[in-house]
């Protein structure tokens, strides 16, 4: 069979441009296209991981920036409200003194000391914890009186500075902007009180397993 019949080029005969280009294109086609797709998937996954790490790193830096700015904002707030800083410092010292004394004298844990101090100066006094020594009872008598004074001062400041200021905007939001009578304001205060009571009732029912009557 001749060269022409076999379809192969004759020796010494050069291929034309179109034939060489076609053969060149066939040579460049991958033997297995799945390999090329696998390479593309790997590149895409690598780009996705890099983007995810970049976003996570940026969020971490933003969080650290917020933490860094937090003390600055707090300093600016206390500088604008120095009396609030003094009150918080007095509360902190008050609790520290009570924790140190009751933990050493009565042998209570820190949580137990905080619980007893809180229910004592708030005039609740559930009675789960009580001083057992004479020195502790005398100390508690004066210690609680000072705490009650701090509580009344704090209640007066919170009521006059925050609650009364929030009362009118809240009533304007629900009832419209108008002149609200004293009876409406009293009713609003009663609603807030009952909301707090029912919130505490449901919380004690869920956390302590008490009935609704005992929680109320």
C-alpha positions as CSV (number, residue, x, y, z in Angstrom):
1,X,0.0,0.0,0.0
2,X,1.4,3.4,-0.9
3,X,1.9,6.4,1.3
4,X,-1.2,8.2,-0.1
5,X,-3.4,5.2,0.5
6,X,-2.2,4.8,4.1
7,X,-3.0,8.5,4.6
8,X,0.4,9.4,6.1
9,X,2.5,12.1,4.6
10,X,5.3,11.1,2.3
11,X,8.9,11.4,3.3
12,X,10.4,14.7,2.5
13,X,7.0,16.3,2.1
14,X,6.3,19.2,4.5
15,X,2.8,19.7,6.0
16,X,0.9,22.8,5.2
17,X,0.1,25.4,7.9
18,X,-3.4,24.2,8.6
19,X,-2.4,20.6,9.1
20,X,0.5,21.6,11.5
21,X,-1.9,23.9,13.5
22,X,-4.4,21.1,13.8
23,X,-1.9,18.6,15.0
24,X,-0.5,21.2,17.3
25,X,-3.9,21.7,18.8
26,X,-4.4,18.0,19.3
27,X,-1.1,17.8,21.1
28,X,-2.2,20.5,23.5
29,X,-5.5,18.8,24.5
30,X,-5.1,17.1,27.9
31,X,-5.2,13.4,27.9
32,X,-7.7,13.4,30.8
33,X,-10.0,16.4,31.2
34,X,-10.8,15.3,34.8
35,X,-7.3,16.2,35.8
36,X,-7.8,19.8,34.6
37,X,-11.1,20.0,36.4
38,X,-9.4,18.7,39.6
39,X,-6.7,21.4,39.3
40,X,-9.4,24.1,38.8
41,X,-11.2,22.8,41.9
42,X,-8.1,22.9,44.0
43,X,-7.4,26.4,42.9
44,X,-10.9,27.4,43.7
45,X,-10.8,25.8,47.2
46,X,-7.4,27.5,47.9
47,X,-8.9,30.9,46.9
48,X,-12.0,30.2,49.1
49,X,-9.8,29.3,52.1
50,X,-7.6,32.4,51.6
51,X,-10.7,34.6,51.5
52,X,-12.2,32.9,54.6
53,X,-8.9,33.4,56.5
54,X,-8.7,37.0,55.4
55,X,-12.3,37.7,56.5
56,X,-11.7,36.0,59.9
57,X,-8.5,37.9,60.4
58,X,-10.2,41.2,59.6
59,X,-13.0,40.4,62.1
60,X,-10.4,39.6,64.8
61,X,-8.7,42.9,64.2
62,X,-12.0,44.7,64.4
63,X,-12.8,43.0,67.7
64,X,-9.4,43.8,69.1
65,X,-9.9,47.4,68.1
66,X,-13.2,47.5,69.9
67,X,-11.6,46.1,73.0
68,X,-8.8,48.7,72.8
69,X,-11.4,51.5,72.4
70,X,-13.5,50.2,75.2
71,X,-11.4,51.6,78.1
72,X,-11.1,54.9,76.2
73,X,-14.9,55.2,75.9
74,X,-15.3,54.2,79.6
75,X,-12.8,56.8,80.6
76,X,-14.6,59.5,78.6
77,X,-18.0,58.4,80.2
78,X,-16.6,58.6,83.7
79,X,-14.9,61.9,83.0
80,X,-18.3,63.3,81.9
81,X,-20.1,61.7,84.9
82,X,-17.6,61.8,87.8
83,X,-20.4,61.2,90.4
84,X,-21.3,57.9,88.8
85,X,-17.6,56.8,89.0
86,X,-17.6,57.6,92.7
87,X,-20.8,55.6,93.3
88,X,-19.5,52.6,91.5
89,X,-16.2,52.8,93.3
90,X,-18.1,53.0,96.7
91,X,-20.2,49.9,95.7
92,X,-17.0,48.0,94.8
93,X,-15.3,48.8,98.1
94,X,-18.5,48.0,100.0
95,X,-18.7,44.5,98.5
96,X,-15.0,43.9,98.9
97,X,-15.1,44.7,102.6
98,X,-18.2,42.5,103.1
99,X,-16.7,39.6,101.2
100,X,-13.4,39.7,103.1
101,X,-15.1,39.9,106.5
102,X,-17.8,37.3,106.0
103,X,-15.4,34.8,104.3
104,X,-12.9,35.0,107.1
105,X,-15.4,35.2,110.0
106,X,-18.3,33.0,108.8
107,X,-16.3,30.8,106.4
108,X,-18.7,31.5,103.5
109,X,-17.8,31.2,99.8
110,X,-17.6,34.4,97.7
111,X,-20.9,33.7,96.0
112,X,-22.6,33.2,99.4
113,X,-21.1,36.5,100.7
114,X,-22.3,38.4,97.7
115,X,-25.8,36.8,98.0
116,X,-26.0,37.7,101.7
117,X,-24.8,41.2,101.2
118,X,-27.2,41.9,98.4
119,X,-30.3,40.5,100.1
120,X,-29.4,42.3,103.3
121,X,-28.9,45.8,102.2
122,X,-31.8,45.6,99.8
123,X,-34.0,44.9,102.9
124,X,-35.2,41.5,101.5
125,X,-33.4,39.1,103.9
126,X,-34.6,35.7,102.8
127,X,-32.9,34.1,105.8
128,X,-30.8,31.3,104.1
129,X,-27.7,32.8,105.5
130,X,-27.3,34.7,108.8
131,X,-24.4,35.7,111.0
132,X,-23.7,33.1,113.7
133,X,-21.2,35.0,115.8
134,X,-21.7,38.1,118.0
135,X,-19.0,40.1,116.3
136,X,-20.6,39.3,112.9
137,X,-24.0,40.4,114.1
138,X,-22.7,43.7,115.4
139,X,-20.7,44.3,112.2
140,X,-23.8,43.4,110.0
141,X,-26.0,45.9,111.9
142,X,-23.8,48.8,111.0
143,X,-22.7,47.4,107.6
144,X,-26.3,47.0,106.4
145,X,-27.3,50.4,107.5
146,X,-24.6,51.9,105.3
147,X,-25.7,49.7,102.4
148,X,-29.3,50.7,102.7
149,X,-28.2,54.4,102.5
150,X,-26.3,53.6,99.3
151,X,-29.3,51.7,97.9
152,X,-31.7,54.6,98.5
153,X,-29.2,57.0,97.0
154,X,-28.8,54.8,93.9
155,X,-32.6,54.4,93.5
156,X,-33.1,58.1,93.7
157,X,-30.5,58.8,91.1
158,X,-31.8,56.0,88.7
159,X,-35.4,57.1,89.1
160,X,-34.7,60.8,88.6
161,X,-32.1,60.5,85.9
162,X,-33.2,57.6,83.8
163,X,-36.7,56.3,84.5
164,X,-38.5,59.6,84.5
165,X,-36.7,60.7,81.4
166,X,-37.7,57.5,79.7
167,X,-41.3,57.7,80.8
168,X,-42.5,60.5,78.4
169,X,-40.8,59.1,75.2
170,X,-42.3,55.7,76.0
171,X,-45.8,57.1,76.5
172,X,-45.4,59.2,73.3
173,X,-44.5,56.1,71.4
174,X,-47.5,54.1,72.5
175,X,-50.1,56.8,73.0
176,X,-48.9,59.6,70.7
177,X,-47.2,62.9,71.4
178,X,-49.5,64.7,73.8
179,X,-49.8,65.9,77.4
180,X,-50.0,62.9,79.6
181,X,-52.0,63.2,82.8
182,X,-50.6,62.1,86.2
183,X,-53.0,59.1,86.3
184,X,-51.5,57.9,83.0
185,X,-48.0,58.2,84.3
186,X,-49.0,56.3,87.5
187,X,-50.6,53.6,85.4
188,X,-47.4,53.3,83.3
189,X,-45.4,52.9,86.5
190,X,-47.7,50.2,87.7
191,X,-47.4,48.4,84.3
192,X,-43.6,48.5,84.6
193,X,-43.7,47.1,88.1
194,X,-46.0,44.2,87.2
195,X,-43.9,43.4,84.1
196,X,-40.8,43.1,86.4
197,X,-42.8,40.9,88.9
198,X,-44.1,38.6,86.1
199,X,-40.6,38.4,84.6
200,X,-39.2,37.3,88.0
201,X,-42.1,34.9,88.5
202,X,-41.4,33.1,85.2
203,X,-37.6,33.1,85.8
204,X,-37.9,31.5,89.3
205,X,-40.4,29.0,88.0
206,X,-37.9,28.0,85.3
207,X,-34.7,28.1,87.3
208,X,-35.8,27.0,90.8
209,X,-38.8,24.8,89.8
210,X,-41.1,26.7,92.1
211,X,-44.9,27.0,91.5
212,X,-46.2,30.3,90.1
213,X,-47.7,31.3,93.4
214,X,-44.5,30.8,95.4
215,X,-42.5,32.5,92.6
216,X,-44.9,35.5,92.6
